[in-house]
Amino acid sequence: MGEIIGLGISHSPLFGIPPEKMSGALRARLNDPKVPASLKDPKNWPRQMVEEYGDDFGAAAGACHQAAMLADFRKIRSVLDDFKPDFVLIWGDDQYENFREEIIPPFCIEAFDEVKARPWAAAPDSRRGFRANVWNEPEDYEFTVKCHREAARYIATALLEQDFDMAYSYKPRFHKGLAHAFMNAVLYLDYDRKGFQHRIVPISVNCYGREVISAQGLYAIGDGEVQPDPPAPSPRRCFNLGAAIARIVRDSPWRVALMASSAWSHSFLTPKTHRMMPDVETDRQLFAAMRDGNYQFWRNFTLTDLEAAGGGETLNWFNLVGAMSELNYKLDWSSFLETYVFNATKVSAVFGPK
Ligand SMILES: [Fe+2]
């Protein structure tokens, strides 16, 4: 019988840049003529948003937000090290990175032995160029992430035998090696750069759905109408995949950490706020249900409501919560860092048997 622990972290790029730059997305919206003037007026902002933005464009609040998140990363890392998993299975979004026009799988398990990761490598076909980072690592910085090909093949095989049509991949095509959801998870769990020896099994989830190609996983360029792509897999499908994987690894010989990697509602995905701030209220509801073990609230959540809340990336957590529901695990520890200024609600979590 496999031993299992459940973990959740965020992978926001904001934790690899200086605090004074963390409100950059909001500042871009404030300079966007398409955003109504009334929304730009701090008199109409939530009080917490006014306080966060302050008179320094959010620099002081950003430093606090970053410090709180780093403490959470270190906490999760110590839990992971104590657990000594054979591998960490990570659900993460592929944001027009490994998967593009050639193919967009709803899910894909990556069965690599190892991958050369180049977190800062820019490419001419990417909207994301080289970014100065808090570690001062150069554009050609490279490190090796160990993976677990045998376990990935085992899980893909078991899913297919149970009529769950899982795609698999033996080789990355993305120039960085790993999509940001997996890359940043490793970078942040090794924030102190002591080395990350745990093996991983990435499972990409098409969290960007209708905007994965049409908006290149970010937001539409220019004012032109974009043709929406087919949707993301539904929250229920993600929940059920998590449950199926939980059963498979429970019956396997391995010690496994099941980890969701993403923040929740994203400002730039939230149409109701003109993409200026995240839907904090919906995140509070989801968090309360997770904390209280009300997993049916998650299972019954609709994709329509999740898209309206800018919560595409939360689909990674629907996999985790489905797995925890299947195992009858409860939340052991959590941290809920809400923000109106720094793009997205950051949640960290540890689940264990009860
Ligand atoms: Fe992401």
Boltz pocket constraint, residues with backbone or C-beta under 6 A from the ligand:
constraints:
  - pocket:
      binder: B
      contacts: [[A, 11], [A, 93], [A, 95], [A, 180], [A, 181], [A, 261], [A, 262], [A, 313]]
      max_distance: 6.0
